[in-house]
């Protein structure tokens, strides 16, 4: 009866954190447990040192999104990659992936970068349906690249659960590199093949002057990946320290050096970014309380025992998990899915012998694909609204890209070394 009540409340539009909190209250009350345990669980996340990385990276991403950094990023990418066959398609994929990695929001990428790239692709002679599909799909890339917020949040959720082996966020950053590059490369390869009529007529053209000018214009944004990734991978920065350095660097550049963010806009950006963070934090807090109840009552283990009656193979479980996560990605945003679903599937996956870091990467890869999975993938509707195209037209335009990325997701899911090659055993 309780799950049905919670589902009805969610469908009626009750805030997600309230629905989750009510479920935890009902569960603990029924078990005769003092409800102060919920407040304790919410407070427990505040004691996690890595948690500070979430608001800092989010703030830095919002600052970049509100500045002219996207324009400079596109120009620099085009100047450097302009000589490649299918150059503007590669620029679109790379620019969207980098932008999503720093903002952590694929829908924002479609809105912000689409305004620059969609008209440019049309003007360059690419087919309109291809352009619509490419910009919609490329907007979901980047969630596997550091310092994407979903990677950090997965690590926070798993660490807060205290179940099974710990997961280092540094390892998650390393693990996402090859799977993320696989998606980028396959999408670039398909883009070249789909526009082979343009590729055949392509002439080598590289302007050293334009490249130098574009790189100089983007000189303040280009060091960011090296600062973040270099600092973390070298061991010089912890993740929280890298987040602080990133936020400070972006703040100084966009407010004091380029002066594209005024003090009045800075206050608004702080408010908007921290509103998002506050929503994530409260959902995370009550979800951990709900998770604690489920672990105490052995809900994941009972689910595992039921599943094991029908599925005794790790690979069959992964196949069913892929279908489940694609459906989940259509219906839930990635942050809600992380805090709601990971605590349930994590113990089950561990019982099947799946590495926790591999689970995180395949989870995010599937959720990333779920954003463009018909009929209700979130990015499909964002693109339909942004480019003023019927949603059925967006479906048709996105479908070839979906199958390309689906092949990448299957490889990521069923070939664990792709995710684990840079992870310490």
PyMOL commands that set and color helices and strands:
alter all, ss='L'
color gray80, all
select helices_A, chain A and resi 2-11+16-30+36-46+49-66+69-81+87-103+106-123+128-138+149-161+169-194+196-200+208-217+219-233+239-257+263-296+299-310+314-331+334-351+356-370+378-386+391-414+417-420
alter helices_A, ss='H'
color red, helices_A
deselect
rebuild
show_as cartoon
